[in-house]
Amino acid sequence: MLRQDLKYPSDFNSEVKKATAELYNRVEKFIPEVEWQFHAPLIYEINRLKKEKNIAILTHNYQTPEIFHCVSDIVGDSLKLAYEARDSKADTIVLCGVHFMAETAKILSPEKNVLIPDERAGCSLSESITADDIRLLKQKYPGVPVVTYVNTSAEVKAETDVCCTSGNAKHVVESLGTDKVIFLPDEYLAKNIAKQTKVEIIAWKGRCEVHERFTAEEILAYKNQHKNIVVLAHPECSPDVVAVSDFSGSTAGMNNYVKNNQPQKVIMVTECSMSDNVAIENPNVEFIRPCNLCPHMKRISLKKIFDAIRYNQYQVEVNKDIINKARISIDRMLEIGRST
């Protein structure tokens, strides 16, 4: 029987402690033992229930370590989560990220029950553009294909020729074989891609509220303070920030850079929980953390994941006509991503 009366930390009993001990060994450098006493009962219940109910928890790289490392079945960037949502054999997907990610999961698996632990988990980029905006751009630039970043609503994807992520944006743009594309909605990502391709990029004015706060001056100050440090920047940062960085790539790209190169000291210029999660996998690398939090990602918590599973709450629904249209642009992205 499902327990309805979890109380913390009184439920941190010997059974829970034993069952979660291995998980705590992974995250103990980032979660104090006193805090773990509150997390562990929830982790225990979530992991028990997801097996009982055939639930898969898909988690973005920006989630906190107790979620990312302790209850998740699949972790990664937007592209990986999209593949996994499509291919999952679970009856229910719990998307630990923001709302557009949960919508994408529903579009790719409309027969599945898709939950988001907090329906208020939005995105400044997604909110910066509407389907009407795209229709007006199509009128202004007739015949120019529309490439839309996945950080957008289902309605926007439905008006799009092909979606992309920060990791495959250049490949997607160049795959169209045109000399000009409309690229939406991230202004900085568009400018960074424009520097890498001969394709003319028509950009929008959307920005990520996390990445736009980083400045080149801030990054240079870190480089002056920490000699031989390697700076990894997300391409949603401004071109000025990317220019003073050593590498620019998606969250998956940054993760792989650290894993493959094992720099002595590194800064990941992105949402700060990412550094914690990568540090756990790379104990020999020292991470300097310029910490900008995403307020939307941080709406997701273990308690909200538990409640989503317990009550089957915050189901993500997308209109069938929108699903059919949006699915085309996402499938094209996945096919391009597979071939590059």
C-alpha positions in Angstrom: 0.0 0.0 0.0 1.1 3.5 -0.8 2.0 5.5 2.3 0.1 8.8 2.4 1.6 10.2 5.6 5.3 10.7 4.9 6.9 12.9 7.6 10.5 14.0 7.6 13.0 13.3 8.9 11.1 10.7 11.1 10.8 8.3 8.2 14.6 8.1 7.8 14.5 4.7 9.3 17.0 1.8 9.0 15.2 0.4 5.9 15.3 3.6 4.1 18.9 4.3 5.1 20.1 1.0 3.9 18.1 1.1 0.6 19.5 4.6 -0.2 23.1 4.2 1.1 24.6 3.6 -2.3 22.9 6.6 -3.8 24.1 8.8 -1.0 27.6 7.7 -1.6 27.4 9.2 -5.0 26.1 12.6 -3.9 27.5 13.0 -0.3 30.0 15.7 -1.4 27.1 17.9 -2.5 24.3 17.0 0.0 24.9 17.3 3.7 23.9 14.3 5.8 21.3 16.3 7.7 19.7 17.3 4.4 19.8 13.7 3.1 17.6 12.6 6.0 14.8 14.7 4.3 15.6 13.5 0.8 16.1 9.8 1.4 12.5 8.8 2.3 11.2 10.5 -0.8 13.9 8.9 -3.0 13.0 5.5 -1.5 9.3 6.0 -2.2 9.8 7.4 -5.7 12.1 4.6 -6.8 9.6 2.0 -5.4 6.6 3.5 -7.0 8.1 4.1 -10.5 8.8 0.3 -10.7 5.4 -0.6 -9.5 3.6 1.7 -12.0 6.0 1.4 -15.0 7.1 5.0 -14.8 10.2 6.5 -16.4 11.7 9.7 -15.0 13.4 11.8 -17.7 15.6 14.5 -16.2 17.4 17.5 -17.7 21.0 18.3 -16.9 19.9 21.4 -14.9 18.1 19.5 -12.1 19.7 19.2 -8.6 21.8 16.1 -7.7 19.2 14.4 -5.5 16.9 14.3 -8.5 19.5 13.9 -11.3 21.5 11.1 -9.6 19.0 9.4 -7.3 15.6 9.0 -9.0 16.2 9.5 -12.7 16.1 6.8 -15.3 17.3 8.9 -18.2 19.3 12.1 -17.9 20.6 14.5 -20.6 20.0 17.5 -22.8 16.9 18.3 -24.7 17.9 16.2 -27.7 18.6 13.1 -25.7 15.4 13.5 -23.7 13.4 13.8 -27.0 14.8 10.5 -28.3 14.2 8.8 -25.0 10.6 10.1 -24.7 9.9 8.7 -28.2 11.5 5.3 -27.5 10.5 4.7 -23.9 8.5 1.6 -23.0 7.1 3.1 -19.9 3.3 3.7 -19.5 4.0 7.1 -17.8 6.8 9.6 -18.3 7.6 12.1 -15.6 9.5 14.9 -17.2 11.8 16.7 -14.7 12.5 19.8 -16.7 10.4 22.6 -18.0 7.0 22.6 -19.7 8.1 22.7 -23.4 10.2 19.5 -22.7 7.1 17.8 -21.3 5.1 18.9 -24.3 7.8 17.5 -26.6 7.5 14.2 -24.8 3.7 14.2 -25.3 4.1 15.0 -29.0 6.5 12.1 -29.5 4.5 9.7 -27.4 0.8 10.9 -27.5 -0.4 7.5 -26.2 1.7 7.8 -23.0 0.7 9.5 -19.8 3.1 12.5 -19.5 3.4 14.3 -16.2 5.3 17.4 -15.1 5.9 17.8 -11.4 5.1 21.6 -11.5 3.0 22.9 -14.3 4.4 26.4 -13.6 7.9 25.4 -14.8 8.2 27.6 -17.9 10.9 29.1 -20.0 11.8 32.7 -20.9 12.6 31.6 -24.5 9.4 29.7 -24.9 7.4 32.7 -23.7 9.2 35.1 -26.0 7.4 33.9 -29.2 4.0 32.7 -30.3 2.6 30.9 -33.3 1.1 34.2 -34.6 4.6 35.7 -34.5 5.9 32.9 -36.8 3.0 33.3 -39.2 3.8 37.0 -39.5 7.5 36.2 -40.2 6.5 33.8 -42.9 4.5 36.6 -44.6 7.5 38.9 -44.3 9.9 36.3 -45.6 7.9 34.1 -48.0 9.5 30.8 -48.8 12.3 31.1 -46.2 12.3 27.9 -44.0 11.8 28.3 -40.3 14.2 26.6 -37.9 12.9 26.7 -34.3 14.8 25.9 -31.1 13.2 23.2 -29.0 12.8 25.8 -26.2 9.3 26.7 -27.6 5.7 25.8 -27.2 3.9 23.0 -29.2 1.9 25.7 -31.1 5.2 27.3 -32.2 6.7 23.9 -33.3 3.5 23.3 -35.3 4.4 26.4 -37.4 8.0 25.3 -37.9 9.7 23.4 -40.7 12.3 21.8 -38.5 13.3 22.0 -34.8 16.8 22.0 -33.4 18.7 22.0 -30.2 21.8 24.0 -29.2 23.8 20.8 -30.0 22.7 20.3 -33.6 21.6 23.8 -34.6 24.3 24.3 -37.2 23.7 20.9 -38.8 20.0 21.5 -39.0 20.5 25.0 -40.5 22.9 23.7 -43.2 20.8 20.5 -43.9 18.1 22.6 -45.5 20.3 23.6 -48.5 19.1 27.2 -48.5 21.0 30.4 -48.4 18.7 31.9 -45.8 16.7 30.6 -42.7 14.5 32.1 -40.1 16.0 31.0 -36.7 13.9 31.3 -33.6 13.7 32.4 -30.8 17.1 32.7 -29.2 18.9 35.8 -30.4 22.3 34.8 -29.0 22.2 31.2 -30.3 21.3 32.6 -33.7 24.2 35.0 -33.7 26.6 32.2 -32.5 25.4 29.9 -35.3 25.7 32.7 -37.9 29.4 32.9 -37.2 29.8 29.2 -38.0 27.9 29.1 -41.3 27.5 30.9 -44.6 23.7 30.6 -44.3 22.1 33.9 -43.6 20.3 33.8 -40.2 17.2 35.9 -39.6 16.9 36.0 -35.9 14.3 36.8 -33.2 14.9 38.8 -29.9 14.3 36.0 -27.4 16.9 35.3 -24.7 17.5 32.8 -21.9 17.2 34.6 -18.6 19.9 32.4 -17.1 22.5 32.7 -19.9 22.0 36.3 -20.8 23.2 37.3 -17.3 26.8 36.1 -18.0 29.2 38.8 -19.3 32.6 38.6 -21.0 34.0 40.8 -18.2 32.9 38.3 -15.6 34.4 35.4 -17.5 37.7 37.2 -18.0 37.8 38.0 -14.3 37.6 34.3 -13.5 40.3 33.6 -16.0 42.6 36.1 -14.4 41.9 34.8 -11.0 42.3 31.1 -11.9 45.3 30.4 -14.1 45.0 27.6 -16.7 41.2 27.3 -16.1 39.1 26.0 -19.0 35.9 27.9 -19.8 33.0 26.0 -21.3 30.1 28.2 -22.5 26.6 27.4 -23.6 25.7 28.9 -27.0 22.7 30.6 -25.4 25.3 33.0 -23.9 26.2 36.2 -25.8 28.7 36.1 -28.6 31.0 38.2 -26.4 31.0 35.4 -23.7 31.5 32.7 -26.3 34.4 34.6 -27.8 36.4 34.6 -24.5 35.6 30.9 -23.8 37.6 27.9 -24.7 34.7 25.8 -25.9 31.0 26.4 -26.7 28.5 23.6 -26.8 25.2 22.2 -25.5 25.0 20.7 -22.1 25.8 17.3 -23.5 28.7 18.8 -25.4 30.1 20.4 -22.2 29.6 17.2 -20.3 31.5 15.2 -23.0 34.3 17.8 -23.0 35.0 17.4 -19.3 34.7 13.6 -19.5 37.0 13.3 -22.5 39.6 16.0 -21.6 39.6 15.9 -17.8 40.8 19.5 -17.4 42.4 20.3 -14.1 40.0 23.2 -13.5 36.9 24.3 -15.3 34.0 26.8 -15.4 30.8 25.7 -17.0 29.0 28.9 -18.1 25.4 27.7 -17.8 22.8 26.8 -15.1 24.8 26.0 -12.0 23.3 22.6 -11.0 24.9 21.3 -14.2 28.4 21.7 -12.6 27.3 19.7 -9.5 26.0 16.8 -11.7 29.1 16.7 -13.9 31.4 17.0 -10.9 30.0 13.9 -9.4 31.0 12.0 -12.5 34.5 13.6 -12.7 36.0 13.7 -9.2 39.5 14.7 -10.5 38.2 18.0 -12.0 37.9 21.1 -10.0 34.8 23.1 -10.8 34.6 26.9 -10.3 30.9 27.8 -10.2 29.6 31.2 -11.4 26.1 30.3 -10.2 23.1 31.4 -12.2 20.0 29.4 -11.3 17.1 28.8 -13.5 14.0 29.6 -11.4 11.8 27.4 -13.6 14.0 24.3 -13.3 14.2 24.8 -9.6 10.4 24.5 -9.3 10.9 20.8 -9.6 11.6 19.0 -6.3 11.6 15.5 -5.0 8.3 16.2 -3.1 6.7 17.4 -6.3 7.9 14.3 -8.2 6.5 12.1 -5.5 3.2 13.9 -5.6 3.0 13.7 -9.4 3.4 10.0 -9.2 1.2 9.5 -6.2 -1.7 11.5 -7.5 -1.0 11.3 -11.3 -1.2 15.0 -11.3 -0.2 17.7 -13.8 -0.9 15.7 -16.9 0.4 17.3 -20.1 -2.1 17.5 -22.8 -1.6 18.8 -26.4 -4.3 19.2 -29.0 -4.2 16.4 -31.6 -4.0 18.7 -34.6 -1.0 20.5 -32.9 0.6 17.1 -32.2 0.3 16.1 -35.8 1.8 19.3 -37.1 4.5 19.7 -34.4 5.6 16.1 -34.7 6.8 16.7 -38.3 9.3 19.4 -37.2 10.5 17.3 -34.3 10.9 14.1 -36.3 12.9 16.1 -38.9 15.2 17.2 -36.1 15.7 13.7 -34.8 16.4 12.3 -38.2 19.0 15.1 -38.9 20.5 14.5 -35.4 20.8 10.8 -36.1 22.7 11.4 -39.4 25.2 13.9 -38.2 
